[in-house]
Amino acid sequence: MLMLVEGKSILDIIPQRPPFVMIDSLISCDRKNSISGLLITEKNIFTENGVFTEPGLIENIAQTVAAGASYYFRNVKNGGNEVPIGYIGAIKDLEINFLPKVNSHISTEIELMHEILDITIVSGKVLNDGKIAAECTMKIFIDKDNEILKL
């Protein structure tokens, strides 16, 4: 497993920028699995009434996929400095068991299930205090050449 320290370096491996950053550390990653972390703060755009809301949980899963894929591509496969852009194509079997509270820490685990051309299918789960807050399967389209942005 590869480790990435907390802090601003997370911005080097995800395309999102503040205030839309929903992970603050990549704890580990390999070709098939990634784990990220996030301290939920009151200032997070997806906190409301003292909890991290559903869109935040979904985006946290997607950004964990992006961070793991980018870190692996750049640092293990020597794929260069470009951060591929990904788009959520579908979310399946989404279960939200509870909304984590502000000032708590979540960790998100991703497992790559299938990869076909530019489509990646992953399962993800968000843990808070050892309990599953949310889980789903995502289909993500990877725009490796950023062609969609050029349209």
Number of C-alpha atoms within 10 A of each C-alpha: 9 14 13 15 12 15 11 9 13 19 17 14 22 24 18 15 9 9 10 15 19 26 26 20 23 26 19 18 24 17 15 15 20 26 24 27 22 19 17 23 17 16 10 18 16 19 20 13 9 14 20 23 18 18 11 20 23 22 17 26 28 23 23 28 31 24 26 27 22 24 28 20 20 16 12 12 11 10 13 10 13 16 23 18 20 21 13 15 13 11 15 11 10 14 14 17 12 15 17 24 20 18 14 14 15 24 24 28 22 24 19 18 14 13 12 8 8 11 17 19 20 22 21 26 24 26 18 17 11 9 12 18 21 22 23 18 21 24 20 22 18 18 16 13 12 14 9 9 8 6 5
